[in-house]
Amino acid sequence: MNKNRDIILNTAKEMFANKGFEGTTMDELAKKAGINKATIYYHFKNKDTLYEEVFSQCVNEVVEDLEQSVGRIENAKECLRLYVDTFYFHAKKDKAFLGLLLREVAGGGSLFPKKAIERFLKMLSILEDILKKGAEDGVFKKADTKLIHFMIVGSVCFFVSTQRIRKKMKNVLDGAVENFGDNTDINKQLYKIILKGLEKK
């Protein structure tokens, strides 16, 4: 990989996540990255292209991990657990990716790059294969793939992104809401809840 290209991508990811697409300028990006602006345009045609590459790279990392982990497992329940764990791991590890995703959700996906959408659809197809296998094996009921996907993505995104808010509100709400400020990993709990709804009795 090209060192300058990596620096540009990493700096741009942080800026897009914190300032949004409109709030990020190529001048400020060049200054923050310590790279000449001409170097940015050498690697990326324009800001749109850079945004697409940043977003697509984030989603692609999740997809690649899913393919490697889920692809080796035959058990549908275990595959579902890995699906939840993998997305949770990436959301927790890469707060900039989470910021990008939440900004797109808040903006109605108006800037969501086509390339990134295609990779998200790949995530959806992986989950669909898991649910189909579970139904064929007689362990899952038939379920709406989109609904299960958004239960996972939505729950994880909201939980991870509200960590600081929950810490601030802990003293006020812990009496009324048990463990409100608790930052225990929710992937196991989330998996159990979804599994309970999917399992055939």
Rosetta blueprint (number, residue, H / E / L):
1 M L
2 N L
3 K H
4 N H
5 R H
6 D H
7 I H
8 I H
9 L H
10 N H
11 T H
12 A H
13 K H
14 E H
15 M H
16 F H
17 A H
18 N H
19 K H
20 G H
21 F H
22 E H
23 G H
24 T L
25 T L
26 M H
27 D H
28 E H
29 L H
30 A H
31 K H
32 K H
33 A H
34 G L
35 I L
36 N L
37 K H
38 A H
39 T H
40 I H
41 Y H
42 Y H
43 H H
44 F L
45 K L
46 N L
47 K H
48 D H
49 T H
50 L H
51 Y H
52 E H
53 E H
54 V H
55 F H
56 S H
57 Q H
58 C H
59 V H
60 N H
61 E H
62 V H
63 V H
64 E H
65 D H
66 L H
67 E H
68 Q H
69 S H
70 V H
71 G L
72 R L
73 I L
74 E L
75 N L
76 A H
77 K H
78 E H
79 C H
80 L H
81 R H
82 L H
83 Y H
84 V H
85 D H
86 T H
87 F H
88 Y H
89 F H
90 H H
91 A H
92 K H
93 K H
94 D L
95 K H
96 A H
97 F H
98 L H
99 G H
100 L H
101 L H
102 L H
103 R H
104 E H
105 V H
106 A H
107 G L
108 G L
109 G L
110 S L
111 L L
112 F L
113 P L
114 K H
115 K H
116 A H
117 I H
118 E H
119 R H
120 F H
121 L H
122 K H
123 M H
124 L H
125 S H
126 I H
127 L H
128 E H
129 D H
130 I H
131 L H
132 K H
133 K H
134 G H
135 A H
136 E H
137 D L
138 G L
139 V L
140 F E
141 K L
142 K L
143 A L
144 D L
145 T H
146 K H
147 L H
148 I H
149 H H
150 F H
151 M H
152 I H
153 V H
154 G H
155 S H
156 V H
157 C H
158 F H
159 F H
160 V H
161 S H
162 T L
163 Q H
164 R H
165 I H
166 R H
167 K H
168 K H
169 M H
170 K H
171 N H
172 V H
173 L H
174 D L
175 G L
176 A L
177 V L
178 E L
179 N L
180 F L
181 G L
182 D L
183 N L
184 T L
185 D L
186 I L
187 N H
188 K H
189 Q H
190 L H
191 Y H
192 K H
193 I H
194 I H
195 L H
196 K H
197 G H
198 L H
199 E E
200 K L
201 K L
